[in-house]
Amino acid sequence: MTIREQDIKVLSTPPMNRMEAVYLPEVFKGFATTLKHFFTSFGRGKTSRTMAYPEERREDMPVDEGGMEKKNFRGVHRLNRDEAGRVKCVACMMCPTICPARCIHITAGESPWDDREKYPVKFEIDELRCIFCGMCEEACPVDAIELTTEYDVYGLSRQEMIFDKEKLLQVYDVTISKKPM
């Protein structure tokens, strides 16, 4: 198949003048933008949005009017328990389906309790692979999975950073008293 002459459109760019050729106006516009951001941040008393961790910690950050810390970040996951102390998850597979990082793995089994059909026999989250987007928390119909404000999690091996059901329930036990209302 050949291209017809009337289908070809020739484009020409206008030539640059001397000022445009040396890019000086664009350089000055960039400096002006940088200075504008510097002085507006400086005027608010904050010159940097970066935290010097571990010298500065989130616990030292300002709190809102109600005395609660501002929940503007997401930390490690936890699996919530129901009123009877059982895992709240019903193994609906919504969280691994919606997870963009594919870091949640669930193996469902028949529930031994009468109030649900399934429960997670195996529930694992690879915290190193997770991007902490919070989509799993939003997708859960029973509020079984939640991102806490805990961020001091470390592991000496990759396997230590794969949180299984027991470890996620342990995070619940530790953080339940810290849960913001």
N, C-alpha and C positions, 0 to 999 in steps of 0.2 A: 504494500500500500504506500503510495507516494503522497507527500504533503503538497497541497495546492498552493500556488503563489498567493492567492487572496486570503489564505488562512495564516499566513506569516505576518506578524506584527513586529516591526523594528522599533525598539525603545532606545532613546538616547537621554543621557543624564546631562543636566546643565553643568557647565564648567564652574569650578569653585573660584572665588576671588582670593586675593592674597590673605586676608584675615581667616577665611575658612580653611585655607590650605595649611596654616600653621596651628590651627585648632585652639588659638588663644581664647576666643569667646567661650568655648565649651569648657576649657580649663577653669576660667573664672567663674562660670556658672556652678561648676562642681565645688569649688572652694566656698562659694556663697552658701550652697546647700549644707556643706559640712559645718560651717560656722553657725548657721541658723540652728541646726540641731544641737550643736555644742552649747550655745548660750541658752537655749530654751531648757535643756536638761540642767544646766548649771543654775539657772534661775529658780528651779524647783528644789534646789539643794541636793540634787542627785546627779553626779557626773558620770556614773556608770551603772549599767543594769547587770553587770557581772558580779557574782558573789565569790568571795575569796574562801572557798570551802577547803579545809575544815575549820579555819580560823573563825569564819562567819558561818552561822547555821540558820536554817529556816526558823528554828524555834525562837530566834531573837528578832524575827521580823515583826512589823507592826500588826496589831489585831484590829478587827472592825469594831463598830460601836457596841455590839453585844458581848465583846470580850472573847469572841471566837477567832481563831487564826483564819486568815483568808485561805480558802481552798482553791488556789489557782495553779495547782500542780497535781500530778498523779504519781503515786508511788507504787509500791509492791501490791500485788493482788491478794485477796483473801476469799475464801469460801465461807459464806454465812451459814449459821445453824438455825434451825427452826425452834419453836418453843420447847420441843421435846429433846433438844440437843442433837438431833440428827442433821446430816448434811441437807441443806435446803434445795440443792440442785435436783431437778427432775429429769436430767439427761435428755433435754429436748434438742440438743445439738445446734442451738441458735448461735452460741458464742464461737464455736469453731467454724461455723459456716460464714459468719460475718467478719471474722478476724483477717485483716489484710496481711498480717505477717505469718499467718498459718502456724502460730506457736501454741495453740490449745489443742490437746488431744484427749478425747473422752471415749471410754469403752463403757457402753450401757449394759445394764443387766436387769433382770426382773426384780422388782422391788419386793422386799419381805414385808412391807407395810401396806395396809389397806388403802391409805389415802393417796397413793400414786401408782402409776403403772411401772415406771422405770426409775432407776437411780444410777449414779455413776459408780461402776465397779473400779474404774481407773480414771483419774482426772489429773492431767499434767499440764503445766504451763512452763514453757521455756522462757524464763525471764531475760535471758540474753538476746533472744530473738524478738521479743516483744517491743513494740514501738510506743506503748503506753498511750494509745489513742483513745481508750475508753469505750470503744464500740461494743465490746463484750458486755460491759456494764449496762449500756443502753439497750442492748438486744435481749437481755435476760428477762423473761416474763415473770419470774418469781423472785427477782432481786437476790439471786444466790451468789453471784460474783460481784465483787466490788474492788475498786482501787483505793487503797488507803493513802494516808499522807506520810507513811514511813518510806524513807529513801536511803537509809543506812544499811543496805543489804549488800553483802559481798560473799564471794565464794572463792575458794582456792582452786577449784576445778570446774569444768563445764557442767559436770554431773551435779554438783552442789547447787547450781543455779536453775536446775529443772525442778520446779516445785510440784510435788505430788499432792494427792488429796490430804494426807495427814499433815503435811507441812503447811498447806493453805488453811486448814482448819486451826492449826496452831497459831498462825498469824491472826486469825479471828479471835482466838482466846486472848492473845496479848493485846490486840488493838481495840477490843470492844469497849473498854473503859475510856478510850481516847476519842471515840466516834463523835464528830461534831453533829449537833442537832439541827 
